[in-house]
Amino acid sequence: MRRFYAEHKKIFVAIDCIIFGWDDEQLKLLILKRDFEPAKGQNSLIGGFVRENESLDEAARRILYDLTGLSDIYLEQLNAYGEVDRDPGERTISVAYFALLKIQNLDAEHVREHGAHWVNISNLPKLIFDHNLMVQKAIRRLRRRAKSEPTGFELLPKKFTLPQLQGLYEEIYQAKFDNRNCRKKVLAMNILKKLNEKDKSCSKKGAYFYKFDKKKYDRLLRNGFHFGI
């Protein structure tokens, strides 16, 4: 088979995934200890190289599936990083994606076998290369998305309380919200179904569980909204 562009040097294309999860208390990032050089033993995002027969999105989904065993994950391309000296190993361009998943859906043992672990976004360790820059950009993107799309809801369990929902958004924005005002705005979106079941783990009175109305949620996802909390 004839080869074109033979006079040009090959450049590696990598995928780095910024994986956010929510554990009912804190917004977390999934990272691992890198097990090969360069930067062996240091904290890194989850990533890998794009194969010759796959697109960028396909590579990102493969990398996520290999680590988590999950295929139905919110995934969005974030940015490309191509500084000449960003990777001391080889000339490498990295395309970053950010993903949102429910920690409850993960097989914790499967993740540990891959050497991955969760860290709080409010206390991130130093990551290799330009990975900290990627994470900060992903957080800014998540905050923008959360104001105009129900993006943050992808992190919630199947049933949840209003305090849990508020806690999630307080973690995303690293800010405290007025309880009454926040819940009023959430309920005004008219996408929640109140369940005849309470979470009494935090108080005797308890808080009602809610779940999403799928049709209304999908409509909101398509049309957008303004969540000015």
C-alpha positions in Angstrom: 0.0 0.0 0.0 1.3 3.4 -0.9 2.2 5.6 2.0 1.8 9.4 1.9 3.5 12.0 4.0 6.5 9.8 4.4 8.8 12.9 4.6 7.0 14.1 7.8 8.0 12.9 11.3 5.2 11.0 13.2 3.7 12.6 16.3 1.9 10.7 19.0 -1.8 11.5 19.8 -2.9 10.8 23.4 -6.2 10.9 25.3 -6.4 12.2 28.9 -9.6 11.7 30.8 -10.7 14.0 33.6 -13.1 11.8 35.5 -15.4 13.4 38.0 -17.5 11.5 40.6 -19.7 12.4 43.5 -19.9 10.4 46.7 -22.8 12.3 48.4 -20.3 14.6 50.2 -17.5 15.6 47.9 -16.8 16.1 44.2 -13.9 13.8 43.3 -11.4 13.2 40.6 -10.2 9.7 39.6 -6.4 9.5 39.2 -3.7 6.8 39.2 0.0 6.3 39.9 1.7 6.1 36.6 3.4 2.7 36.2 5.8 3.5 33.3 8.4 6.1 32.4 8.6 9.0 32.1 7.2 10.2 35.4 6.8 6.6 36.8 5.2 6.6 40.2 3.7 10.1 40.0 0.1 11.1 40.0 -1.6 11.1 36.6 -4.9 11.4 34.9 -6.2 8.3 33.2 -5.2 8.2 29.6 -3.7 6.3 26.7 -2.8 6.6 23.0 -5.2 6.8 20.1 -5.0 3.6 17.9 -4.7 3.8 14.2 -8.2 2.4 13.5 -10.2 4.6 16.0 -11.5 8.1 16.3 -10.7 10.4 19.2 -14.2 9.7 20.8 -13.8 6.0 20.3 -10.4 6.1 22.0 -11.7 8.0 24.9 -14.6 5.6 25.4 -12.3 2.6 25.2 -10.0 4.0 27.8 -12.9 4.8 30.1 -14.4 1.4 29.6 -11.1 -0.4 30.3 -10.8 1.4 33.6 -14.4 1.5 34.8 -16.2 -1.2 33.0 -18.9 1.4 32.2 -20.0 2.4 28.7 -22.9 4.8 29.5 -20.9 7.7 30.8 -21.3 11.5 30.1 -18.2 12.4 28.1 -17.3 15.6 26.5 -14.2 16.7 24.5 -12.5 19.5 26.4 -9.4 20.8 24.7 -6.2 19.9 22.9 -2.7 20.4 24.5 0.3 20.5 22.1 3.1 22.4 23.8 6.3 21.1 22.2 7.9 20.0 25.5 4.7 19.0 27.4 5.7 15.3 27.4 9.4 14.5 27.9 9.0 11.0 26.4 8.0 11.9 22.9 6.4 14.8 20.9 2.8 14.1 22.0 -0.4 16.0 21.4 -3.0 15.2 24.0 -6.8 15.6 23.6 -8.5 16.0 27.0 -12.0 14.8 27.8 -14.0 15.3 30.9 -16.4 12.6 32.1 -19.1 12.4 34.8 -20.0 9.2 36.5 -21.9 7.9 39.5 -19.4 6.5 41.9 -22.1 4.0 43.1 -22.0 2.4 39.6 -18.4 1.6 39.8 -16.9 -1.7 40.7 -14.4 -0.5 43.3 -12.3 -3.6 43.1 -12.0 -3.3 39.3 -10.8 0.3 39.6 -8.3 -0.6 42.4 -6.8 -3.4 40.2 -5.9 -0.6 37.7 -4.2 1.4 40.4 -6.7 4.2 40.4 -8.1 6.1 43.3 -10.3 9.1 44.1 -9.0 12.5 45.4 -11.1 15.6 46.4 -11.0 18.4 43.8 -10.6 20.9 46.7 -7.3 19.2 47.6 -5.7 18.1 44.3 -2.2 16.7 44.4 0.4 17.7 41.8 -0.2 15.8 38.6 2.3 15.0 35.8 3.0 17.3 32.8 0.1 19.7 32.2 -2.6 17.6 33.8 -3.4 20.1 36.6 -4.2 22.7 33.8 -6.5 20.2 32.2 -8.3 19.6 35.5 -8.8 23.3 36.2 -10.2 23.9 32.7 -12.5 20.9 33.1 -13.8 22.4 36.4 -14.5 25.7 34.7 -16.3 23.9 31.9 -18.4 21.9 34.4 -19.4 25.1 36.2 -20.5 26.8 33.0 -22.4 23.7 31.8 -24.1 23.3 35.2 -25.7 26.8 34.8 -27.3 26.1 31.4 -27.7 22.3 31.2 -28.5 19.6 33.8 -24.9 18.3 33.4 -24.2 18.1 37.1 -27.2 15.8 37.6 -25.2 13.1 35.8 -23.3 12.7 39.1 -26.3 11.9 41.3 -27.5 8.5 42.2 -30.8 7.1 40.8 -32.8 8.5 43.7 -31.6 11.4 45.8 -32.7 14.1 48.2 -32.9 17.8 47.7 -30.1 18.3 50.3 -27.9 15.9 48.2 -28.6 17.8 45.0 -27.8 21.1 46.7 -24.7 19.6 48.2 -23.5 18.5 44.8 -23.9 22.0 43.3 -22.2 23.6 46.3 -19.2 21.3 45.7 -19.2 22.1 41.9 -19.1 25.9 42.7 -17.2 25.6 46.0 -19.8 27.9 47.5 -22.8 27.8 49.9 -26.3 28.4 48.7 -29.5 29.5 50.5 -31.5 26.3 51.3 -34.9 27.7 50.6 -34.0 29.6 47.4 -32.0 26.7 46.0 -34.8 24.2 46.5 -37.4 26.5 45.1 -35.4 27.0 41.9 -34.8 23.2 41.6 -38.4 22.3 42.0 -39.5 25.1 39.5 -37.6 23.2 36.8 -40.4 20.6 37.0 -38.2 17.6 36.2 -38.3 15.8 39.5 -40.7 13.1 40.8 -41.1 13.0 44.5 -41.0 9.4 45.9 -43.0 8.1 48.8 -39.8 7.3 50.6 -37.5 9.1 52.9 -33.8 9.2 53.8 -33.6 9.2 57.6 -29.8 8.7 57.8 -29.3 12.3 58.9 -32.4 13.1 60.9 -35.5 11.5 62.5 -37.8 13.6 60.3 -35.9 12.6 57.1 -35.9 14.0 53.6 -37.9 12.8 50.7 -36.2 11.0 47.9 -36.7 12.3 44.3 -35.8 10.9 40.9 -35.8 12.5 37.5 -38.7 12.5 35.1 -36.8 11.1 32.1 -38.8 12.7 29.4 -38.7 16.2 31.0 -35.0 15.7 31.8 -34.1 14.9 28.2 -36.1 17.9 27.0 -34.2 20.1 29.4 -31.0 18.6 28.2 -31.8 19.4 24.6 -33.2 22.9 25.2 -31.1 24.1 28.1 -32.1 26.4 31.0 -30.7 28.9 33.4 -29.9 27.5 36.8 -29.1 30.8 38.6 -28.4 29.5 42.1 
